[in-house]
Amino acid sequence: MQKKILIVDDEPSISKLIEFNLKLAGFEVLCVADGEAVFQSLRVFRPDLIILDLMLPKMNGIEVCRILRNQNNAVPIIMLTALHDIADKINGLDNGADDYMTKPFSPQELISRITAIFRRIDTLPGISKDVQYQIGSLNIWADQRQVFLNEELIELTPKEFELLLFLCKHEGKVLSRQQLLHGVWDYHFLGDTRIVDVHISHLRDKIERNARNPEYITTIRNVGYKLQPPKVSTSSFA
């Protein structure tokens, strides 16, 4: 079955260029030109992925992204923008985007990133079916793509789930940010590892009792991160 991709951009030349190349690559495509149109398209078109411009009429890309994530809609989002400031990139990721590309960009690179997202969602290389990971009060089901904390279902975006699953597979090991980029995103980010920090922050907000004093995901200074069970506190009795 063809994957459906929604393009949200108010520049017709950009939309047509992306649409042409995505159709050549075998995707089904719908184009809309403003932020508000996204929500109707979700009901009618039901996209598997959204390519979302940052600067849009009626509602900008950040607002669209934030609303979708607040609704627990985990559809993958690649955000596009003409802004090159790293702060804008982090802002997009911080509000739920899975990836971020600046204009101008290569259509082939965009297709590569889309394919990488779908490949990891659909196949999760290196993860066998029916695998369950239990770490402290966390239960992660690889095949069902579900995470439970204290038996309560935790809603994660596709990329947050993949990051947590990769950490689980390497439980107790210190992983550098570069290792996480290669293992979870499946391609290079030109050395910008802050995307990892943003998604780790999101994960901590959802699985830690206190994100500022995390129990599960430990920061290893100047290196990266490690996933481990929370330490069990012991009390002394006289």
Secondary structure, 3 states (H helix, E strand, C coil): CCCEEEEECCCHHHHHHHHHHHHHCCCEEEEECCCCHHHHHHHHCCCCEEEEECCCCCCCHHHHHHHHHHCCCCCCEEEEECCCCHHHHHHHHHCCCCEEEECCCCHHHHHHHHHHHHHHHHCCCCCCCCCEEEECCEEEECCCCEEEECCEEECCCHHHHHHHHHHHHCCCCCEEHHHHHHHHHCCCCCCCCHHHHHHHHHHHHHHCCCCCCCCCEEEECCCEEEECCCCCCCCCCC
